[in-house]
Amino acid sequence: MNEQRYRDLQERFHERLKSDADILGDLANRLDNGSWDPVIIYRLHHVAHKLAGAAGVFNCGSLGVLAADLETLAETEKDANILAEASRIIAGEIAALLSDAKGKPAAMPRSVSAPMAKR
């Protein structure tokens, strides 16, 4: 994988992050009244699971850890308000990450770029 391909993938990841933040915010709003809806919880779990995996690929380890924690909460927590707050925290982390990334060129992780540079 070359640098340009990695930048393209990272750009798509950032677009997906924006979408995930919007979805998390919407799900949090639906959970605000404390009502427990299994469909919302399933969706929350699904978004958190995908986010946890993708965050690791793009060196967003702290976001990945938070998403994995939300995934676990969605499996175990029965208080809808706690899930709503956790969702908002991650949406805020996504906003901060995207704000920090604006204007910065994407760099491939060393573990990927070093072996690939020889190709």
Long-range contacts (C-beta under 8 A, 24 or more apart in sequence): 1-108, 1-112, 1-116, 2-116, 3-106, 3-107, 3-108, 3-113, 6-106, 6-108, 6-112, 6-113, 7-105, 7-106, 9-58, 10-58, 10-106, 11-106, 13-54, 13-57, 13-58, 14-98, 14-101, 16-54, 17-51, 17-94, 17-97, 17-98, 18-94, 18-98, 20-47, 20-50, 20-51, 20-94, 21-90, 21-91, 21-94, 21-95, 22-91, 23-47, 24-87, 24-88, 24-90, 24-91, 24-94, 25-87, 25-88, 25-91, 27-84, 27-87, 28-83, 28-84, 28-85, 28-87, 28-88, 28-91, 29-84, 31-80, 31-81, 31-83, 31-84, 31-87, 32-80, 32-81, 32-84, 33-80, 34-79, 34-80, 34-81, 35-80, 36-78, 36-80, 37-80, 41-74, 41-83, 44-70, 44-74, 44-83, 44-87, 45-71, 45-74, 45-75, 48-74, 48-90, 51-90, 59-109, 60-97, 62-93, 63-90, 63-93, 63-94, 63-97, 66-90, 66-93
